[in-house]
């Protein structure tokens, strides 16, 4: 299994047999971007991937630069290995579809499916029943959201083939993910039999099967890493299948090990000489003029070096914590200009190279 980035095609896919990829992470870790990149990576060999959003933020539409997604599955992108910068393999083009699940529409669809309410369901919508039902019974809302993803994972076409090769769910944050997915316990007190009970059990059969993996997105900072560690423990205790850890927004080291080890010493004279050697202080210069020119730069540069060394040490400690989870771990680079469509393809290529797809 992958642990660090490697050259293209070094790793076989780690998640062979997994069809439902649930992506969670603390707010601010880039969870939606990583979910979108994973969907692209999974489709790169010519497959069909469905990317599902359940929080109503329209983050997927924003990433792909399209209008707000309706409550229907819509193609948002195509992808090939060449677009991800990967050599060889299939030249087929994959397709990414996306769906923003609307709780109200999902409940009306559910009521029509099981109770044949038809127009009566529309009447319930007008009197505010949907909001009322999902407020007093939030477990029902989670059944609807997870149920839609599980239905897509099981769905087959007229030819008997799966409608999608993979489903990627951009799920709620890590702090809520176990309760969100553990729908059986959430509705146990509401419905001990009937369609809702049966739906919850069907959902749990999919979520706890080998075809599902819950991946956790983090960054190399103390709080997100701790939330990831806690999330893994909660998921494991609930019997939900833990996938991999996706470390996002990794910054490259600017100093080598020797330079980092030397940061704490007094190196003002050495730095001054080095700055002079690269031309600061003017063409015609004496030691005094060079020193006068570089003096204002010394403290800021040394302060930045110390800050960088502290960050590298912090990140080293966070990596150790993540390694103790003994899960497949993937690292994605920080994109300085933010994540646009080109950035998504770059991240997808990184995931593909490291064996995440």
matplotlib code that plots the C-alpha trace (Angstrom):
import matplotlib.pyplot as plt

x = [0.0, 1.1, 2.8, 4.7, 4.6, 6.4, 7.0, 4.1, 2.6, 4.9, 1.8, -1.0, -4.4, -4.9, -8.7, -9.4, -13.0, -14.1, -16.9, -18.2, -15.5, -16.6, -14.4, -14.4, -12.1, -12.0, -13.2, -10.5, -8.5, -9.8, -12.1, -14.3, -11.2, -9.7, -13.0, -13.3, -9.6, -10.3, -13.3, -11.1, -8.4, -10.9, -12.2, -8.9, -8.7, -12.0, -14.5, -17.6, -17.5, -20.4, -19.3, -22.0, -22.4, -24.6, -24.1, -25.9, -22.9, -22.6, -18.8, -18.5, -20.2, -17.8, -14.7, -15.7, -16.8, -20.4, -23.8, -25.4, -26.1, -29.8, -31.1, -30.1, -26.9, -25.1, -21.8, -19.3, -16.0, -14.1, -10.6, -7.8, -4.5, -2.8, -4.7, -3.3, 0.2, 0.4, 2.2, 1.0, -2.1, -5.5, -6.2, -9.9, -11.7, -13.5, -16.6, -17.4, -21.0, -22.0, -25.1, -26.0, -28.5, -31.4, -32.9, -36.4, -36.4, -34.9, -37.6, -40.4, -38.8, -38.6, -42.3, -43.4, -41.2, -42.5, -46.0, -47.0, -47.9, -47.5, -49.3, -49.9, -46.1, -46.1, -48.8, -46.6, -43.8, -46.0, -47.1, -43.5, -43.7, -40.3, -38.5, -40.5, -39.8, -36.0, -35.7, -37.4, -35.7, -32.3, -31.5, -34.1, -32.3, -29.0, -30.8, -32.0, -28.6, -26.6, -29.3, -29.1, -25.3, -25.8, -28.6, -26.2, -23.5, -25.9, -27.7, -27.4, -28.3, -30.5, -27.4, -26.8, -23.6, -23.1, -24.2, -21.0, -17.6, -17.1, -19.0, -17.3, -19.2, -18.1, -19.4, -19.8, -16.8, -14.9, -16.5, -19.9, -19.0, -19.6, -23.0, -23.9, -22.9, -24.2, -27.8, -29.0, -28.5, -29.8, -33.2, -33.5, -35.6, -37.8, -38.7, -38.3, -40.0, -41.4, -39.8, -37.6, -36.2, -35.6, -34.0, -31.6, -30.6, -30.0, -27.8, -25.8, -25.2, -23.5, -21.7, -20.2, -19.3, -15.8, -17.1, -17.0, -14.0, -14.1, -11.1, -10.0, -8.5, -6.1, -3.3, -0.1, -1.4, -2.2, -6.0, -6.8, -4.4, -6.0, -9.5, -8.3, -7.0, -10.2, -12.3, -10.4, -11.1, -14.8, -15.3, -13.5, -15.5, -18.7, -17.6, -17.3, -14.6, -11.7, -9.9, -6.8, -5.5, -5.1, -2.7, -3.5, -1.7, 1.8, 4.4, 7.9, 10.8, 12.9, 16.0, 17.9, 18.5, 21.9, 20.5, 17.6, 20.0, 22.1, 19.2, 19.4, 23.1, 24.5, 25.0, 24.8, 28.3, 27.9, 24.6, 26.1, 29.0, 26.6, 24.4, 27.4, 28.5, 25.3, 25.7, 24.0, 25.8, 26.5, 29.1, 31.9, 31.9, 34.0, 33.3, 31.8, 29.4, 28.3, 27.7, 25.6, 23.6, 22.8, 22.4, 18.6, 18.0, 19.8, 17.2, 14.1, 15.9, 17.1, 13.6, 12.0, 14.5, 13.6, 9.9, 10.4, 12.4, 9.7, 7.0, 9.1, 9.5, 5.7, 4.9, 7.4, 5.6, 2.2, 3.5, 4.5, 1.0, -0.5, 2.0, 0.8, -2.6, -1.0, -3.3, -2.4, -1.3, -1.1, 0.3, -1.0, 0.9, -0.2, -1.3, -0.1, -2.8, -5.7, -7.5, -9.0, -9.8, -6.2, -5.3, -7.9, -6.3, -2.9, -4.1, -5.9, -2.6, -0.8, -3.5, -3.2, 0.5, 0.5, -2.0, -5.1, -7.0]
y = [0.0, 3.6, 5.6, 8.3, 9.6, 7.6, 7.6, 6.9, 3.4, 2.3, 1.3, -1.0, 0.5, 0.1, -0.1, -2.8, -4.0, -0.8, 0.9, 3.5, 5.9, 8.1, 11.2, 13.1, 15.6, 18.5, 21.8, 23.7, 20.6, 20.7, 17.7, 18.6, 19.2, 15.9, 14.1, 15.6, 14.7, 11.1, 10.9, 12.0, 9.5, 6.6, 7.3, 7.9, 4.4, 4.8, 4.2, 6.1, 7.8, 9.5, 12.3, 13.0, 16.1, 15.8, 19.1, 21.5, 23.8, 23.4, 23.0, 20.5, 22.9, 25.7, 23.4, 22.3, 25.9, 25.0, 26.1, 24.8, 21.1, 20.1, 17.0, 14.8, 13.0, 15.2, 14.8, 17.4, 16.3, 13.7, 12.4, 10.3, 9.2, 11.7, 14.5, 13.4, 13.4, 9.6, 7.4, 4.2, 2.2, 2.7, 5.5, 5.4, 8.5, 8.3, 10.2, 12.0, 12.6, 14.7, 14.8, 17.3, 15.5, 17.7, 16.4, 17.6, 16.0, 12.8, 12.5, 13.1, 10.5, 8.1, 8.7, 8.2, 5.0, 3.3, 4.9, 6.0, 9.4, 11.2, 14.5, 14.1, 14.2, 17.6, 18.8, 17.6, 19.8, 22.8, 22.5, 22.1, 18.4, 17.7, 20.2, 19.1, 15.4, 15.8, 18.2, 16.0, 12.9, 13.8, 10.1, 9.9, 12.7, 10.7, 7.5, 9.5, 10.9, 7.8, 5.7, 7.7, 7.0, 3.3, 3.0, 4.4, 2.0, -1.0, 0.2, -1.8, -0.9, -3.0, -5.0, -6.0, -4.0, -1.5, 2.0, 3.4, 1.9, 4.0, 6.4, 9.1, 10.8, 14.2, 13.5, 15.6, 16.6, 14.0, 15.0, 13.9, 11.2, 8.1, 9.3, 10.2, 6.8, 4.7, 5.2, 1.9, 3.0, 6.5, 5.3, 2.3, 4.3, 5.7, 2.7, -0.9, -2.3, -1.0, 0.8, 3.2, 0.3, -1.8, 1.1, 1.7, -2.0, -2.0, 1.1, -0.5, -3.6, -1.5, 0.8, -2.1, -4.2, -4.6, -2.5, 0.7, 2.6, 5.8, 8.0, 10.8, 14.1, 16.1, 18.6, 18.4, 20.5, 19.4, 19.8, 18.2, 15.3, 14.7, 14.8, 12.2, 9.9, 10.3, 9.7, 6.5, 5.2, 6.1, 4.5, 1.4, 1.1, 1.4, -1.3, 1.0, 0.3, 2.8, 3.5, 5.7, 9.0, 11.8, 14.4, 17.6, 20.9, 19.5, 22.3, 21.3, 21.7, 24.8, 23.8, 20.5, 18.6, 20.2, 23.7, 22.9, 21.6, 24.8, 27.2, 27.7, 28.8, 32.3, 32.6, 36.3, 36.6, 33.6, 34.8, 38.3, 36.9, 34.7, 37.7, 39.7, 36.8, 36.9, 40.6, 42.5, 45.7, 47.0, 46.4, 48.5, 47.6, 47.2, 44.9, 47.8, 48.8, 45.2, 44.8, 48.0, 46.8, 43.4, 44.2, 45.0, 41.6, 39.5, 39.3, 38.8, 36.0, 34.3, 34.6, 33.0, 30.2, 29.5, 29.6, 27.2, 24.8, 24.9, 24.1, 21.2, 19.8, 20.2, 18.4, 15.6, 15.0, 15.0, 12.5, 10.2, 10.4, 9.5, 6.6, 5.1, 4.6, 2.0, 3.1, 3.8, 7.4, 9.7, 13.2, 16.0, 19.2, 22.7, 24.5, 28.1, 29.6, 27.6, 24.7, 25.3, 22.7, 22.3, 21.9, 19.1, 17.2, 17.6, 16.3, 13.4, 12.5, 12.5, 10.1, 7.8, 7.7, 6.8, 4.0, 5.6, 4.9]
z = [0.0, -0.7, 1.9, 0.0, -3.5, -6.1, -9.8, -12.2, -12.0, -9.2, -7.1, -7.9, -6.9, -3.2, -3.3, -5.8, -5.2, -3.4, -5.3, -2.7, -1.6, 1.3, 1.7, 5.0, 6.7, 9.1, 7.7, 5.9, 4.8, 1.2, 1.5, -1.5, -3.7, -2.7, -3.3, -6.8, -7.6, -6.4, -8.7, -11.7, -10.8, -10.5, -14.0, -15.7, -17.3, -19.0, -16.2, -15.1, -11.7, -9.8, -7.5, -4.8, -2.6, 0.5, 2.3, -0.1, -0.6, -4.4, -3.9, -6.7, -9.2, -8.1, -8.6, -12.1, -13.0, -13.9, -12.9, -9.6, -9.8, -9.9, -8.1, -11.0, -12.2, -14.7, -16.6, -15.4, -16.9, -18.9, -18.1, -19.5, -18.3, -20.7, -19.0, -15.7, -17.1, -16.8, -19.5, -21.0, -20.2, -21.5, -23.9, -23.1, -21.8, -18.5, -17.5, -14.2, -13.3, -10.3, -8.1, -5.4, -3.1, -2.0, 1.2, 0.4, -3.1, -1.8, 0.8, -1.7, -4.0, -1.1, -0.2, -3.8, -4.1, -0.9, -0.4, -3.9, -2.7, -6.0, -5.8, -2.1, -1.6, -3.3, -0.9, 2.1, 0.6, 0.6, 4.2, 5.4, 6.3, 4.9, 7.1, 10.1, 9.5, 9.0, 11.9, 14.5, 13.1, 11.7, 11.4, 8.6, 6.7, 6.9, 5.7, 2.7, 1.9, 2.4, 0.8, -2.5, -2.7, -1.9, -4.5, -7.1, -6.0, -6.5, -9.6, -12.8, -16.4, -18.8, -19.8, -16.2, -15.8, -13.0, -13.9, -12.3, -11.7, -8.6, -6.4, -4.5, -1.7, -0.5, 3.1, 6.2, 8.3, 10.4, 13.7, 12.3, 9.9, 12.2, 13.2, 9.6, 8.3, 11.2, 10.1, 11.6, 15.1, 14.4, 13.2, 15.6, 18.0, 15.2, 13.2, 14.3, 11.1, 7.8, 4.8, 6.8, 8.9, 5.9, 4.0, 7.0, 7.1, 3.3, 3.6, 6.4, 4.4, 1.7, 4.1, 6.1, 3.1, 1.5, -1.4, 0.8, 2.2, 4.3, 3.5, 5.8, 4.5, 6.8, 6.7, 8.7, 11.6, 15.2, 15.3, 11.9, 12.6, 16.0, 14.5, 12.0, 14.7, 16.6, 13.5, 12.7, 16.2, 16.0, 12.6, 13.7, 16.9, 14.8, 12.4, 9.5, 6.9, 7.2, 4.0, 3.6, 4.9, 2.3, 3.5, 1.6, 1.0, 1.7, 1.4, 0.0, 2.4, 1.6, 3.6, 3.7, 6.9, 7.5, 7.1, 9.4, 12.1, 11.9, 12.2, 15.9, 15.9, 15.4, 11.7, 11.0, 9.7, 7.4, 6.0, 5.5, 3.5, 1.4, 0.6, -0.4, -2.6, -4.6, -5.4, -2.7, -1.8, -5.3, -7.9, -6.3, -2.7, 0.4, 3.3, 5.1, 2.3, 1.8, 5.5, 5.6, 2.6, 3.9, 7.6, 7.4, 5.7, 8.3, 11.1, 8.8, 6.9, 10.0, 11.6, 8.5, 8.6, 12.3, 11.5, 8.7, 10.9, 13.5, 10.9, 9.5, 13.0, 13.7, 10.4, 11.3, 14.6, 12.8, 10.3, 13.1, 14.6, 11.2, 10.6, 13.9, 12.3, 9.9, 7.1, 3.4, 3.3, 0.3, 0.1, -2.1, -2.8, -1.8, -5.0, -4.5, -6.8, -5.3, -6.7, -10.2, -12.8, -13.9, -10.2, -9.8, -12.7, -11.1, -7.8, -9.5, -11.2, -7.9, -6.4, -9.4, -9.2, -5.5, -5.9, -4.5, -7.7]

ax = plt.figure().add_subplot(projection="3d")
ax.plot(x, y, z, "-o")
ax.set_aspect("equal")
plt.show()
